[in-house]
Amino acid sequence: MLQSYRSLRSICVSIYGLALGLLCIGFPASVSAAPDDHKYATVPFTYVDNRMMIDCMINGQGPFVMIVDTGDPVISITPETAKRLAVTVREAGTATGAGNKSVKTGSTTLGTLSIGALSFKNADAEVIDLTEIRTKLHFSHLDGIIGYPILKQFATFVNVDDGEISFATTRPAIPTNATNTTFTGVLPVIAARIEGIATTVLVDAGDRSSLTLFTPFAKQHAFYVRYPSNRNIITGFGIGGPIYADVFTLPSLDVLGTHITGVVTRASRQTGGAFAGTDQGGSIGTGILKRFNIVYDYPHHTIIAWPSKYFKTPDHFVPPESTGVTYRPLDQS
């Protein structure tokens, strides 16, 4: 979710019973993003700062570079993209994200949004400034985000081994070693065990980290003092500003039907924004997700996963370059 959870426009609504305790979103009157003609597309993706980036066409123009984000409930474009498209932008209040501050947002309607052979008509989109994220996390291009209104229609296959994403109405061939995990909500929430503690986590392909512990969970279970850590450092940038957290190596995580050890984890130190007020234990980001080839089967609320070529790659923390922070995993100061 680009480390940013949308919340608080002028009206707050419950989203399909999602018990995140952190999402309070006012959607446009309708979310129209039904595919036109084709029902299948496969496109290449690249990782930039541990996010999956694809090319899209909007209103016949582009390509525009967009993040594919399971942790975003909307389609988003930047003000620069809106200006290039010459679309009308309506005021839409404010949004809070992983940072402590709120930001102004707008809304618009995209005549067509095309991903490979798929084309979506009259797609409602949020207009939000991603300049701080783009510049401080060193994206050469960042024009917007592909979220739930597109993903909800498909069994989206992230083929990490081949660097491709497929959007289809049926599942691909599934290997025998795959695991099935049921999820709930608009944003996928699944069961997990964090160092043996049963909880639920958000599956967030927009999070650059491996595992983020949200502030209430980290406090309740004393994760700030459990392990040697880098304390209260900047671990990223989201909507609303920098993301402060303690960073340490977690001995064990059970998620997606798999036991994983040595997971570099950040325990949020945020006092405001999304990470500071939720019942979920945390979120798993691309640092974990890229270890798997994954099918996000939204129509059946199921995540199917099996090991990718990165499955045995040792985990490590890469701080945002602009912070000048060097990770010292045994620092106890």
C-alpha positions as CSV (number, residue, x, y, z in Angstrom):
1,M,0.0,0.0,0.0
2,L,2.9,2.2,-0.6
3,Q,3.0,2.1,3.2
4,S,-0.1,4.2,3.1
5,Y,-3.6,3.3,4.2
6,R,-6.3,5.5,2.9
7,S,-8.7,6.9,5.5
8,L,-10.8,9.8,6.5
9,R,-12.4,11.7,3.6
10,S,-15.5,13.5,4.4
11,I,-17.6,10.4,5.2
12,C,-16.3,7.2,6.7
13,V,-17.7,3.8,5.6
14,S,-17.3,0.2,6.6
15,I,-15.7,-1.9,3.8
16,Y,-17.3,-5.4,3.6
17,G,-16.8,-5.9,7.3
18,L,-13.0,-5.5,7.1
19,A,-11.9,-5.4,10.8
20,L,-8.8,-3.4,10.2
21,G,-9.8,-0.6,12.5
22,L,-7.8,1.7,10.3
23,L,-9.7,2.1,7.0
24,C,-12.3,4.8,6.8
25,I,-12.9,5.6,3.2
26,G,-15.4,7.7,1.3
27,F,-15.6,6.3,-2.2
28,P,-16.9,8.2,-5.2
29,A,-20.6,7.5,-6.0
30,S,-19.6,4.5,-8.1
31,V,-16.5,2.5,-8.7
32,S,-16.8,1.5,-12.3
33,A,-13.9,-0.5,-13.7
34,A,-15.5,-3.3,-15.6
35,P,-13.3,-4.9,-18.3
36,D,-14.2,-4.1,-21.9
37,D,-13.9,-7.0,-24.4
38,H,-10.9,-8.9,-23.3
39,K,-11.0,-10.9,-20.0
40,Y,-7.3,-11.9,-19.8
41,A,-3.9,-10.1,-19.9
42,T,-0.3,-10.9,-19.0
43,V,2.1,-8.1,-18.6
44,P,5.7,-7.8,-17.3
45,F,6.6,-6.2,-14.0
46,T,9.7,-4.9,-12.4
47,Y,10.6,-4.4,-8.7
48,V,11.3,-0.8,-7.7
49,D,12.0,-0.3,-4.0
50,N,10.4,-3.7,-3.6
51,R,7.1,-2.7,-5.3
52,M,5.7,-4.3,-8.5
53,M,5.6,-1.8,-11.3
54,I,3.7,-2.2,-14.6
55,D,2.9,0.0,-17.6
56,C,-0.6,1.2,-18.2
57,M,-2.4,3.3,-20.8
58,I,-4.9,5.9,-19.7
59,N,-7.3,7.6,-22.1
60,G,-5.1,6.4,-24.9
61,Q,-2.0,8.1,-23.5
62,G,1.1,6.6,-21.9
63,P,2.6,4.4,-20.9
64,F,2.1,5.4,-17.2
65,V,4.1,3.5,-14.6
66,M,1.8,2.2,-11.8
67,I,2.3,0.1,-8.7
68,V,0.2,-3.1,-8.3
69,D,-0.9,-2.9,-4.7
70,T,-3.1,-5.4,-2.9
71,G,-3.1,-3.0,0.0
72,D,-4.9,-0.2,-1.7
73,P,-8.7,0.0,-1.9
74,V,-8.8,2.4,-4.8
75,I,-7.1,3.3,-8.1
76,S,-4.9,6.3,-7.8
77,I,-3.1,8.7,-10.0
78,T,-0.8,11.6,-9.2
79,P,-1.7,15.3,-9.8
80,E,1.0,15.4,-12.6
81,T,-0.7,12.4,-14.3
82,A,-4.1,14.1,-14.0
83,K,-2.6,17.3,-15.6
84,R,-1.1,15.4,-18.4
85,L,-4.4,13.7,-19.1
86,A,-6.3,17.0,-18.8
87,V,-9.0,15.4,-16.7
88,T,-11.3,17.2,-14.3
89,V,-10.3,16.8,-10.6
90,R,-12.9,17.2,-7.9
91,E,-12.0,18.0,-4.3
92,A,-12.4,14.9,-2.1
93,G,-11.3,15.9,1.4
94,T,-8.2,14.4,3.1
95,A,-6.5,11.0,3.5
96,T,-4.3,9.7,6.3
97,G,-1.7,7.1,5.6
98,A,1.2,5.4,7.4
99,G,2.7,8.9,8.2
100,N,1.4,11.0,11.0
101,K,-0.1,13.8,8.9
102,S,-3.1,14.0,6.6
103,V,-3.0,15.1,3.0
104,K,-5.5,16.6,0.6
105,T,-7.0,14.3,-2.1
106,G,-9.1,14.7,-5.2
107,S,-11.1,12.4,-7.4
108,T,-11.6,11.9,-11.1
109,T,-12.9,9.5,-13.7
110,L,-10.6,7.9,-16.3
111,G,-12.3,7.3,-19.6
112,T,-10.2,4.1,-20.2
113,L,-7.6,2.4,-18.2
114,S,-5.7,-0.3,-20.1
115,I,-3.4,-3.1,-18.8
116,G,-2.1,-5.1,-21.7
117,A,-5.2,-6.4,-23.6
118,L,-7.5,-5.5,-20.7
119,S,-9.4,-2.2,-21.0
120,F,-11.6,-0.7,-18.2
121,K,-14.1,2.1,-19.0
122,N,-15.1,4.9,-16.7
123,A,-12.7,4.0,-13.8
124,D,-13.0,6.2,-10.8
125,A,-9.7,7.2,-9.4
126,E,-8.2,9.1,-6.4
127,V,-5.8,11.9,-7.2
128,I,-3.1,12.1,-4.5
129,D,0.4,13.6,-4.3
130,L,3.1,10.9,-4.2
131,T,6.0,13.3,-4.7
132,E,7.7,12.6,-1.3
133,I,7.4,8.8,-1.9
134,R,8.7,9.1,-5.4
135,T,11.7,11.3,-4.7
136,K,12.8,10.0,-1.3
137,L,12.5,6.4,-2.3
138,H,14.1,7.1,-5.7
139,F,11.4,6.0,-8.2
140,S,12.3,7.3,-11.7
141,H,8.6,7.2,-12.5
142,L,5.6,6.9,-10.3
143,D,2.3,7.8,-12.0
144,G,-0.2,6.0,-9.8
145,I,-1.5,2.8,-8.2
146,I,-3.6,-0.2,-9.3
147,G,-5.7,-1.4,-6.4
148,Y,-8.8,-3.2,-5.4
149,P,-11.3,-2.0,-8.1
150,I,-9.2,-3.9,-10.7
151,L,-7.9,-6.8,-8.6
152,K,-11.3,-7.8,-7.3
153,Q,-12.4,-9.1,-10.7
154,F,-9.6,-11.6,-11.2
155,A,-7.4,-14.5,-10.1
156,T,-4.3,-12.3,-10.3
157,F,-1.2,-14.4,-10.8
158,V,2.1,-12.9,-9.7
159,N,4.7,-15.1,-11.4
160,V,7.8,-13.9,-9.6
161,D,10.0,-16.5,-11.4
162,D,9.1,-15.1,-14.8
163,G,8.5,-11.5,-13.8
164,E,4.9,-11.4,-15.1
165,I,1.5,-10.6,-13.7
166,S,-1.6,-12.3,-15.3
167,F,-5.1,-11.0,-14.8
168,A,-7.6,-13.7,-15.6
169,T,-11.1,-14.9,-14.6
170,T,-9.8,-18.4,-14.0
171,R,-6.8,-19.7,-12.0
172,P,-3.6,-20.8,-13.8
173,A,-2.2,-24.3,-13.4
174,I,-1.3,-24.8,-9.7
175,P,1.6,-27.0,-8.6
176,T,1.1,-29.7,-6.0
177,N,3.2,-28.0,-3.4
178,A,1.0,-24.9,-3.3
179,T,-0.8,-23.8,-0.1
180,N,-4.3,-22.3,0.0
181,T,-5.1,-19.5,2.5
182,T,-8.5,-17.9,2.9
183,F,-8.6,-14.1,3.2
184,T,-11.3,-11.7,4.3
185,G,-12.0,-8.1,3.4
186,V,-11.5,-5.8,0.5
187,L,-7.8,-5.7,1.4
188,P,-6.7,-9.3,2.0
189,V,-6.4,-10.1,5.7
190,I,-5.2,-13.6,6.7
191,A,-4.3,-15.6,9.8
192,A,-0.7,-15.6,11.0
193,R,1.5,-16.5,13.9
194,I,4.2,-13.9,14.8
195,E,6.8,-15.6,17.1
196,G,4.0,-18.0,18.1
197,I,1.4,-15.3,18.8
198,A,-1.8,-15.9,16.9
199,T,-3.0,-12.8,15.0
200,T,-4.1,-11.6,11.6
201,V,-2.1,-9.6,9.1
202,L,-2.7,-7.6,6.0
203,V,-1.2,-8.9,2.7
204,D,0.2,-5.7,1.3
205,A,2.2,-5.7,-1.9
206,G,2.6,-2.0,-1.6
207,D,4.8,-2.4,1.6
208,R,8.5,-2.5,0.9
209,S,9.2,-4.4,4.1
210,S,9.0,-8.0,4.9
211,L,6.9,-7.7,8.1
212,T,5.5,-4.6,9.8
213,L,4.1,-4.8,13.3
214,F,1.5,-2.2,14.0
215,T,2.0,0.0,17.1
216,P,-0.7,-1.5,19.3
217,F,0.4,-5.1,18.7
218,A,4.1,-4.2,19.1
219,K,3.3,-2.5,22.5
220,Q,1.0,-5.3,23.8
221,H,3.6,-8.0,23.2
222,A,6.7,-6.0,24.1
223,F,8.4,-6.2,20.7
224,Y,10.3,-3.0,21.3
225,V,12.5,-4.8,23.9
226,R,12.4,-8.4,22.8
227,Y,15.4,-8.3,20.4
228,P,18.5,-6.3,19.7
229,S,17.4,-3.6,17.3
230,N,17.9,-0.4,15.5
231,R,15.5,1.9,17.4
232,N,13.2,4.5,16.1
233,I,14.7,4.9,12.7
234,I,13.1,6.0,9.4
235,T,12.2,2.8,7.5
236,G,10.3,4.4,4.6
237,F,8.0,7.2,3.5
238,G,4.2,7.1,3.1
239,I,1.3,9.4,2.8
240,G,1.6,11.7,5.7
241,G,5.4,11.6,6.0
242,P,8.2,9.3,7.3
243,I,7.7,5.9,8.9
244,Y,9.6,5.4,12.2
245,A,10.1,2.0,13.6
246,D,12.4,-0.3,15.5
247,V,14.1,-2.8,13.1
248,F,15.2,-6.3,14.2
249,T,15.3,-9.9,13.1
250,L,12.3,-12.0,14.1
251,P,13.0,-15.6,14.8
252,S,9.8,-17.1,13.3
253,L,6.8,-16.2,11.3
254,D,4.0,-18.6,10.2
255,V,2.1,-17.3,7.2
256,L,0.7,-18.5,3.9
257,G,0.9,-22.1,5.2
258,T,4.7,-21.7,5.6
259,H,7.1,-21.4,8.6
260,I,9.7,-18.7,7.9
261,T,12.7,-17.9,10.0
262,G,15.0,-14.9,10.2
263,V,12.5,-12.3,9.1
264,V,13.7,-8.7,9.2
265,T,10.8,-6.9,10.9
266,R,9.9,-3.3,11.7
267,A,7.9,-2.5,14.8
268,S,6.0,0.7,14.2
269,R,6.8,3.7,16.4
270,Q,4.1,5.8,14.7
271,T,1.9,7.9,17.1
272,G,-0.6,8.8,14.4
273,G,-1.9,7.5,11.1
274,A,-2.9,4.0,10.1
275,F,-0.2,2.0,11.9
276,A,-1.1,3.5,15.3
277,G,-4.7,2.4,15.5
278,T,-5.6,-1.1,14.3
279,D,-6.6,-4.5,15.6
280,Q,-4.5,-6.3,13.1
281,G,-1.0,-7.5,14.2
282,G,0.7,-6.1,11.2
283,S,1.2,-6.5,7.5
284,I,3.4,-8.7,5.3
285,G,5.0,-6.8,2.5
286,T,6.9,-7.6,-0.7
287,G,10.0,-8.7,1.3
288,I,8.0,-11.8,2.2
289,L,5.6,-12.0,-0.8
290,K,8.4,-12.1,-3.4
291,R,9.5,-15.4,-1.9
292,F,6.3,-16.9,-3.4
293,N,4.6,-17.2,-6.7
294,I,1.1,-16.1,-5.7
295,V,-2.4,-16.2,-7.1
296,Y,-4.7,-13.7,-5.5
297,D,-8.1,-15.2,-6.3
298,Y,-10.4,-12.4,-5.2
299,P,-13.7,-14.0,-6.4
300,H,-13.0,-17.0,-4.1
301,H,-11.2,-15.0,-1.3
302,T,-8.2,-17.3,-1.6
303,I,-4.5,-16.8,-1.8
304,I,-2.5,-19.7,-3.4
305,A,1.2,-19.6,-2.9
306,W,4.3,-21.7,-3.7
307,P,8.0,-21.0,-3.4
308,S,9.6,-18.7,-5.9
309,K,13.3,-18.4,-6.9
310,Y,13.7,-16.0,-3.9
311,F,12.3,-18.3,-1.3
312,K,15.7,-19.1,0.3
313,T,17.2,-15.7,-0.2
314,P,18.4,-14.4,3.2
315,D,16.4,-11.4,4.5
316,H,18.0,-8.1,5.1
317,F,17.0,-4.5,5.8
318,V,17.6,-1.9,3.1
319,P,16.9,1.6,4.6
320,P,15.7,4.4,2.4
321,E,18.8,5.8,0.8
322,S,18.0,9.4,1.7
323,T,18.0,8.7,5.4
324,G,21.6,7.8,5.6
325,V,20.8,5.0,8.1
326,T,22.9,1.9,8.2
327,Y,21.3,-1.2,9.7
328,R,23.2,-2.6,12.6
329,P,21.3,-5.8,13.5
330,L,23.0,-6.2,16.9
331,D,22.8,-2.5,18.0
332,Q,21.3,-2.3,21.5
333,S,21.9,1.4,22.2
